[in-house]
Amino acid sequence: MIAYIKKLCLSESGATAVEYGLVLALIAISALVAINGVSEVTIGMWNDVADEVTNVS
């Protein structure tokens, strides 16, 4: 049993999976932040267009 726990603690395959998971989470968070920033600018642009169309009519 002690040998199994020692082997488990020295194993690097689990650490690699955790590292890949953290990198994937960081990429997902970065993508969400970027999309949120672009959406705010786009919504503002379309609101300006709507205001201009309303004022011209």
Sequence and secondary structure as in RCSB ss.txt:
>XXXX:A:sequence
MIAYIKKLCLSESGATAVEYGLVLALIAISALVAINGVSEVTIGMWNDVADEVTNVS
>XXXX:A:secstr
 HHHHHHHHH  HHHHHHHHHHHHHHHHHHHHHHHHHHHHHHHHHHHHHHHHHHHH 
